[in-house]
Amino acid sequence: MSDHWQEKSAAIMLALGLVLAVSCAHQKAAVAPAPTPAPEAAPTPSPSTGTAVVQPEPTIAPAGNPEGGVASSELPANLEEINKAGYLKDAFFDTDKADLRPDAREALAADAGWLKQHASVKFQIEGHCDERNTEAYNLALGWRRSNAAKDYLVSLGVVADRISTISYGKERPFATCHDESCWWQNRRSHFLITAR
């Protein structure tokens, strides 16, 4: 009888652990509000040095013509060609994070500029993760990443109905080695144009 209760206790503990893991994985990613031009940013003192640190939001500028691509006013009819041209840049993330880093904000600001110039373009944002952690954890993290990118683009003026999101977690890696030299490339929100 003792073995039976131990098995039941282990099953209950496993179920509680899964419920806790799933509920923690569904936290909403922090998204910055739309950038507003401020003549003077209010500096915040750094706790260690007492000096002010100001990091301005990136300006929204139209994305340039990708190297070897066509002029942005003359998009190819073939979606595959548009996606290969590299008009939209991916946003990269830190390990186990869905917060937008400064370099991700800059890439997304450039993407927003291009997308505003091409208001008929519809696209999907794919959330990707590196191979570490469980499938369920990475699917939830990929979802948070794709939605963080979407929310930021919407805050920059891109119409939300043009954007769909999906998470692939760790299932579709861009790089396949098993160390940080590949993992950083897989922690991203990737853009796929779905309609002109």
Helices and strands as residue ranges (DSSP letters): H 2-25, E 44-45, E 52-53, H 79-85, E 91-92, H 102-117, E 122-128, H 135-155, G 160-162, E 163-169, H 180-186, E 188-195
